[in-house]
Amino acid sequence: MRLVVLLLVVFATSLAALAQQRFDFKVREDMFAGMDGDTEAFDRAMKLIADTLAKDPDHAEALVWRGDGRLFMAGQAFQRGDFAAGRKLYGEGLADMERAGALAPNDIAVRVPRASGLLPMARAVRRADRAEADRLTRLAVGDFEFVLQASQQFWSSMSEHGRGEVLGALADGWLSLDDSAKANVFLDRMIAELPGTPYAKNAAIRRADPPARTPVTCLGCH
């Protein structure tokens, strides 16, 4: 789940110009802290989400964040061996994300958290259910492609980290789907647009050896 946190930080910071009062500005710090082990912070985040949805059940941003929270809790449940609870939370989390996307299909503040939650979740379930993992990955890739397109007007002003994470997520998604040709489009952009950075270095490694385990996201975060 650490990747989820880092991607959300990057996008929330890089794309902040699109809105000044987004819901994620209110919830993200507690959610990030909660995913890092602060249970009180996580509970505060989920309570804010619940209170928001109690007032407005169709609040798309609150729904997608609840989806991320539920997927996080599902992962915890699976890790402790509570598969019934894990499956329930997993289904509820995906349902929240699907509904959020249906309510606000063009809202970048919905597409980013959804993609950032789905991509690592797909990686986690790939060994157990390849078809489901591919489905989640395709949804995440679609969201990241939307983010890339929506970012074009201010792409050059985004940080290297922000651009690297967007391009890296797309490359990672296509590599997970065993489509090196599509992944190479984004790996080549990382190499060309981010010279001298860990993104360019790792992209070159994956370009030459797609099955390599060298990461292309979550670089330069610490």
N, C-alpha and C positions, 0 to 999 in steps of 0.2 A: 504493500500500500504506500510505501514511501514515494514511489514514482508518481502516484496520483497527486500527492501533496505538492511535489516539486513542479509538476506540470501546471497545476492550478495556480501556484504562486507566479510562475512565469507568465501565464496568459492573463491572469487578473491584473498583473502589473503592466504588461506590455499593451493590453487592449483597454486600459482604463479610460482612454479618451472617448470611448464610445458611449459611456454613461457615467454619471457622477454619483448616483444614488442606487447603484445596483445592490440587490440583496446579498450578493456574495461578499460585499465589503463589510457587511454586518456579521456574517457567520463564519467567514473563512478562517480567521485566526484561531478561534476555538476549535473548529473542525480539524485544522492542521495539528494543533497541540494534542487533540484527542487521538488522532491517528498515530501520534508519536508516544502515546502512553498515558496522557493526562486524562483520566476518566471523568474528572469533574468538568473539564473544559468540553469534552465530547458531549456530556450530558447537557451542558448549557446550550451547545450548538443544536442538539436535537430538540431541546425544549423550544428554542426560538423558532425552529422550523415547524414544530407542532402547533405553536401558538399562531404562527402566520397562516398555516393551512386551516386552522379552526376558523379564522376570520375570512379567509379566501381559499376555498378548496381547489381553485383553479390557478393558484399562484405557481406558474411554471418553474421559476427559479427555486422556490422552496421545495418543489417536488423533485427536481433533479438533484438537489443537495441531499434530500432525504434518501434518494436512491443511492447516492454515493455512501452515505452513512450506513445504510442497510447492507450494501455489499461489503463494507468494511466489517460489520458485525457478522455477516455470513462467513467471511474468511476466518474470523476468530472462532466461530462455532465449529467450523470444519477442523481447525487446528486442534481444538480440544476434544474432538471426536463426537461432537453432538451433531450428527448428520441430519437429523430431522429438523432441528432449529436452523441449521445452515441452509438446507434446501428451501425452507419457508422464507427466510430472509433474502435469499438469492432471488427467488421468484418475485417477492415484493419489491426488492430494489430495482429489478429490471422493469417491472410494471410501472413504477414511479418514473423511471427514465423514459419509457415509451410514451407515457401520457404527457410528460413535460414536453417532449419533442413534438407531439401532435398539437399541443396547445400553442407552442411558440417555435415553429420550425425554422424561423429566420433570426432567432435571438442568439447572438454569440455567447451570451452569459448562460445559456442553456446548453448549447452545443459543446462548449469547452469542458465543463464538468462531466458531461455525459461521456465524451470521448476519453477523457482522462481516467474515468472510472472503468470503462469497458475494456480498454486495451490491456492493462495488467490483469484484469479478471480473465480475459480470454487466454492469456498466457498461463494462468493458474489452472484452468480447466482443460487445457489442450490434451494432456496425456489421458484424461479420463473420457473426453468426448470431443473428438476432433471436429465433428460437424458443428457442434454448438460453439466451439472456439472460433471456427471460421466465420460463423454468423455474427458473433460479437465483434470480431476484428473488422469485418466489412462495415458494420455500423460505425465503429470508431473511425475507420479510414474516411468514410463519408463525412463525418463531422469535422475531421481535421482538414479535409479538402475544402469544406465550407469556410473554415477559419482562415485557411491560406488565401482563398479568394477574397474574403472580407477584409483581409489585412493589406491588400495590395496598395491602397492609397497611402499608407504610412509604413510600408514594409521597410524601406531604407532607414527609417528613424528608429526602428525597433532594435533592441540590444542584440548582440551576437548570441547571447543565451536564448533569447526569445525566438529568434529566427532558427537557431539550431534545434531547439526543441520541437518546433512545428515541423520542420523538414525531417528531422530524425524520427519523429513519431510516424510520419507517413512512410518513410523508408522501412521502419521497423514493422509497420503493419503489413506492407506488401511482402516483405521477406517472410513474415509469419505465414502468409498465404502462398508461399513458394512461387511468387511472381517476381523474379529477379529483374526482368525488363522494366516493370513499373517502379520497382524499388530503385533501380539505377538512375532514374530521372531525378530523384530527390537526393540520392547519394552524390551524384554529379554536381547538383546545385550546392550541396554542403561543401564540397571540395573547392568549387569555384568562388562561392560567395563568402566563405568563412576561412580563408587561408591562414595558416599558422595557429589555428585553434584545435582543441581536442576533437571538435566535431569533424573538421576536415580530415584529421589524422585517422580517426576511427572509421569515417566513411570510406576512406581509401582502402582500409583493411577489409571492410565488408564488401566493397566493390570487387576486390580481387578474390575474396573467399566468402561468398554469401552464407554458408553454414557456420562460419566462425561465431564464437560467443561474445565477441567484442561489442559492447553496447554502443548505440548511436543516440541514445537519449539519456537524460539525467547526468549530463557532463558539466563540470565546472560549477556544481551546485554548492560546494563546501569550500 
